[in-house]
Amino acid sequence: MKVTITDIARIAGVSVATVSRVVNNKSKGVSEETRKKIWQLVEEYNYQPSAMARGLVTGTSKIIGLIIPDITNPFYPVLAKGVEDYASEKGYHMILCDGGNDPHKELSYLKFLEEHYVTGIVYNNFREISEETLSRLRNSSVPVVFVDSKVAIPQSRNLYIDNRGAMAGVIHYLYAQGHRNIGFIGGPDDSYSSIERFKGYKDALQDLQIPFREELVVYGEYTTRGGSRAGQLLLSRNVGLTAVAVCNDIMAVGMYDACESLGLTIPEDISVVGFDDINIARLIRPKLTTVKQPTYEMGYKSANMLIDIIEGKQHKVGHDKVFDTELKIRDSVKKLINYDRS
């Protein structure tokens, strides 16, 4: 059975902190007799100090935390892979926490990470960050890199894409294909990305001199069920819709389901564009036209930024990082031949 620092402390008759100081060569104040006793036990039981044990002395560790909102969304395992890969390259370990967009659960995880002496946190929540979470992060000495958010906290940075510009590009593309009645399916109305993408939708309509119509806009949860419900509601309004821009690919899959349930075919009856370019976008039929986010690279860079902050290399971090996106044109958009060019 593996021996823990608690076992060594109990056998030696000392505190866990004393054992940790000795094995981390920070034994000032520990008697020579106690120090020798502890090292004898370490050798006898082949004890390997853990990162947690080291943290008891140093107040830190080579562990970072990653807080995400939904591990079932295929976007997040790819992001997590990027974070873990860079952390591993630099000799760090990662603790993954699924906060579920629940402020109470997030606070519990933040407390857990602090108790495990994490040296930094990569954080993403597609809803608005709660005041309680922000307060705890502001009052903590642990640096944070926020993914897909803009939060002003000392010793922290933000990493995101131009959500607004990317969605405007989608609408311009649909317009170029002849579409004029273009719907918008957004995520939660308190989601940073959804809010920014809606702004991009309205920007493009204004640029193209297309009147904004409130009945062409529907919101839902960032899930297939949320996309299906939003799609059915939008389609039931009979507003002459020819295309719809959807705030993420998971919801776009739900839109496919909504169309099928109403006997509509994509793209013959309605064109659909998603956002994210998760793997399923290339597997569903017709293949989904969507905005590609560099998800893995965002995770990798967020860990890079965080570890540079941890190691006192803020000069390498610089300012917030904005990533480019790419519109991946596939099969879910129909080019309309006969339309009013005026």
N, C-alpha and C positions, 0 to 999 in steps of 0.2 A: 504494500500500500504506500502511495506517495506521501511523504512527510511534508507538512506545511510549516510555515513560520510559527504558527500558533503551537504546534507540537513541540518545536525546538524550545520555544519560550517556556512552555509548561514543564518540560523535562529539566531545563536549566534553572527553573525557579525565578525567572526574570520576566520583564514585560516584553511584549511583541516589539515595541519601539526600540528597546535595548538590543534585541537580536538584529533588527534591521540596521541599526547604527553600526554594529560590529561588521556585518557581512558587506556593508557598503563602504567600509573603511572610513567611517565617521564616528569613531568610538571615543572621542574626547569625553572625559567624565566617567568612563566605564573602567572599573578596576582591571588590572592585568590578569588577575585570577579569573574574573568573570569572562573576560575576553577569550582567554585560553580555553575555558570550559565550553564556551559557545562554539569555537572553531573545532574542538574535538567532536562535539555532537554533530556539527555540519558535515564533517568528514565521515563519521561513523554511519550516519543515516543518509549520506549522499544527497543532502538537501540542496536544491537549486532555488536561489532567491527569485521570487516573482516580481513582475513590474509593480504589483500592489505593495509588496514589501519594500521595494526601493522608494516608492512614493511616500511611505510613512516617514522617511528621513528627509528626502529632498523636497517634499511638498509638490512633486511633479512626477511625470512618467513619460515614457515614449508611447503613449496611447492617445489617440484622438477619437472623438465621438462624431457620429453622423446621425442627424435626426432628419427623418423624411416623413411625409404624411401618409403614404399608402404603398406598401411593398407589393401589393397585387397589381399595381399599375406598371406595365413593362418599362416605362421610362426610368423608374427608380433603380431597378437592379443594374441597369447600364451605368447610371450615374454613380452608384455605389462601387461598381467594378473599377471605374476610373479613380475614385478616391482611394480605394484599397490598394490598387496597383502602385500609385505614387508613394503612398505611405509605406508600403512594404519595401520599395526601393530604398527608402531613407531610413529603414530600420524601425519604423513605427508600426503599431498595431491599431486596428480600428474596431470600435464597438458600434454596431448598427442598432438604432432605435427607431421603431415605427410609432410615431406620435399620433397617427390617426386623425390629425387635425383637431385633436381634443386638448384644450389648454391645460386641463388637470393632468392628463397623461404626459404632456410635454414637460410640465413642471416637475413631475415625478422623475422623468428621465434626466432632466437637468440636475436634479439633486443627486441622482444615482451616479451620473458622470463625474460630478464634483467630488463625490465620496471616493471614487476610484481614481482620483488624481489625474484626470485627463488634462492634457496640456493645451487642447484647443478643440473647437467644435465646428463642423460644417453643418449648416442648418438650412432646411427648406421646408416651407409650409405654403401650400398654394392658396390658403385663406389668409386674411389679415392677421398679423401676429397679435396675440392678446397683450393687453397692458401688463398683466402679471408676468408673462414670459419676457417681455421687453425689460421690465423693471429688474428681473433677476439677472438678465444678461448684462444690463448696464452696471449693476452693482457687483458683478463678478470680475475677477482678474483674468478669467479665461478668454483668450481671443476667439473671435467667431468670423467665419466667412459665410455670408448669406448668399445662397444660390437663388436666382430669379426674384430678388427683392432689392429694395433700396432703403437701407436702414443706417442711420448715423449713430454709431457707437464707437467710442475710442478703442483703438487697438483692433479694429475689425475692418473688413472690406466687403464689397458687394461684387457679385459676378452674375451677369445676366445677358440676355439677347435683346435686340431692339424689337420687342413684341409689337409695338405700334407700327413701325415701318414695315415689318414682315407681313402683318395682316393687310396693310394698305397695298402691298405688292400683290397679294392674293386677289384683292378686288380689282385692281388694274388688269391683272391677267384675265379674270373672268370677263371683264368689260371688253378686252381685246378679242375674246372668243364670241362676242355678240350678246352677252348677257346684260340685261338692264334691271330685271327684278331679282335682286340678289339678297337672300336672307342671311341672317347671322345667328348662330347658336353659340351662346357664351356659357362659360362655366359659372361657378358661384359668383354672385355679384359683389362679394367682398374679396375676390381673388385678384392679386396684383396683376397676374398675367392676363386674366380675362378682361379686367378693366382696361389695360393697355391695348389689348387687341381690339376691343370695341372702339376705342379712340381711333385706331388705325382704320377700322371699317368706316367710321364717319368721315375721317380725313379724306379717304379715297372718294367717297360719294360726293363730297364737296368739290374736290378737284375735278371730278368728271361731270359735275353739274347734274347729278342725279338726286332728286329730292329724297330726304331721309323719311322713311315710313316706319313708324313705331311697330306696326303690326308684323313687320318682317323680322323682328328681333325676339328671341326666346332664350331664356336661361335655364340651366339645369346643373345637376351634379356631374363631376368629372368621372363618369362611369358609363358603361354601355347602356345600362338601364336609364340613366339620366339623359343620354343622347337619344334613346328611342322615344322616351316620353316627350322630350322637347321637339323632336322631329315630327311626331304625330300631331302635336298641338299646332306646330307651324303649318304643316301640310293641310290640316283641317280648316284652316282659315280661308282657303280658296282665294289667295291673293295674287294669282298669276305667277307664282314662283317658278323660275327656270334654273336657279343655282343657289347653293347655300354654302357659306364658309363656316366651318365648325372649329371650335376653339382647341380641341385636341383629337387625336386619332381614336382614342377609346370611345369618345362621344360620336365620332364619325361612323364607327362600326355600329353604334346604336341607331344612327340615322339610316344606315343600310337596312337594318331590321325594320325600322318604321316604314320605309318605302316598300319593302317586301310585304308587310302586313296590309298595306293599302293597295297592293297590286301595281305598284309603280316600279319602273326599271331604271337603273343607273347605267349610263348617263342619258339614255334615250328620253326619259321623261323628266329627269332632274339631274343636274350636275352637282357633285359634292367635292369639296376640298377640305382636308384635315390639317392638323398641325402637330408636329413632333417627329414624324417618320420613324415610328416604332416598327419592329419586324413585321407585325401583322399587316401593315400598310402594303407590303409587297406580296402578301399571301392571299388576301381576300380578292374576290373577283366581282367587278373589275378592280384592277390594282388601283390603289388610292393615290390621287394627286395630293401632295401635302407639303408642308414646310418642314424642311429637315433642320433640326437642332443638333449641334455637335455634342450630344449628350455625354458620351464617354470623355471627350476632351474637356468638357465643363467640370466633370467630376475630378479628373486628373489635375486640372489647373487649380481647382479650389483647394485641393490638398497641398499643392505646391505653394500657393499663396499662404495658406495657414501655417505650414511648417517653416516657411521663411520668417513669418511673424514670430513664431515660437522661438526660433533660433536667433532672433535679434537682427534679422536681415531685411528690415522694413524698406531699405533703399532699393532692394531688388523687387519688392512687391509693387511699389508705385501706387497708382490710383486704382479705382475700380476697373474691372475687366469687362468689356463688352464683346460678345462673340457675334460673328456673322451667321446668317442663315442662308438656306438655298431652297428655292421652290423646285420640288421634284415632280416633274410633269409625267403622269402615267395615263391611266385609261378612264378616270371617273368624271372627266369634263368633256362635254359635247360642244363642238364648234357650231354655232347657229349660222345657217346660211342666209336665211331671210330675216332681217331685222332692220329696224329703223335707224339709219345712220345719222339722222339729224341731231 
